[in-house]
Amino acid sequence: MSDDYRICVRCVMDTSDPEIEFDDAGVCSHCATFDRQARSEWHPGEDGRRLLEPIVAAIKSKGRGREYDCVIGLSGGIDSSYLALIARKELNLRLLAVHVDSGWNSELAVGNIERICRRLGIDLHTHVLNWEEVRDLQLAFLTAGVANLDVPQDHAFTAALYREAANHGIRTLLSGGNVATESVLPRAWGYIAMDRRHLRAIHREYGARPLTTFPTLSFFEYYFYLPGIARIRSVRPLNYVPYQREAAIERLRREVDFRPYETKHGESRFTKFFQNYYLPQRFGFDKRRAHFASLILSGQMKRENALEQLAEPLYTETELREDRRFFVKKLGLSDARLDELMAQPLRDHRAFASNEHLFNAKDRIKRVLTGTLRRVRNERG
């Protein structure tokens, strides 16, 4: 570690995030962001149930006369799986589950998805992506040398989900995004998945085949057409209920025979290798640090336990050898070629064309509007 190394005294975020800031007490900017976000978005107590009731009523009203009330993206991960359980058994919503198969599903994930849908009586539509296009895009991002190799998967998952909602005339998407388990995610560790211009720019420079079927969304479609004209709204119910990760896993085990993963995002073999090998080896980013920080801030993990786990290796030698072998074979690489790509100079996402200025402007406008609404509410008492 360098002499400039610092770690937050409240969570476990450190200067591996180059944009992190610390106050005079040694508390980091991620903690401050969490505190602000929690005040406005996180309602795990009784007030959450009260706030959720009119939201659920509106969802059911929009679904009246239709086959489904809402669409839910089901990856087989804990967040989306627990959301499906809550939405079906407690909120009594009629769900259409959509799973996007990019070719990297673990067998455990496939089994979890099947059991969840069968036990809860949920219809499942699986959207299978064109593997050659997925492979070409992932190789393009790997060759580009940027940090966030998960942009192609994340973009396609969201685009396909909105497409299914539009095709069925469904007005609500249920998202597993939540403050309790994923409030901390340094922007410097990756890049915006929904920037189609950026995705296409990297593919244009390093891709080898046209993207004829790969689902995408433009900035205008994502932020204006879909919510404003098609009137499709995204809702995050997990922010309104008590969501403790370990308790959620235990309930999923008991009620739908859920089989947990050893790591976060273990449902995708690509994401697992990307987060546990590529990011720490090339960029020095250990995403466990952000995951643990989120759990610490939401009261689900003790800081000392997080530090102990961070001291453990991300991979055993045997598991790394197996996952690396699968990764190179799946992408059609050789071990030597992967070593070359891992050793190439690091590149910032900003080296490629993007709509980052639009996303930043959107965030600034949102902050201003949120602050204005908060002041109005305070003035009204």
PyMOL commands that set and color helices and strands:
alter all, ss='L'
color gray80, all
select helices_A, chain A and resi 29-41+46-63+78-89+107-120+131-144+151-167+179-182+187-189+196-206+219-229+237-240+245-256+269-283+287-297+303-310+317-331+335-343+349-351+356-380
alter helices_A, ss='H'
color red, helices_A
select strands_A, chain A and resi 70-73+95-101+123-128+172-174+233-235
alter strands_A, ss='S'
color yellow, strands_A
deselect
rebuild
show_as cartoon
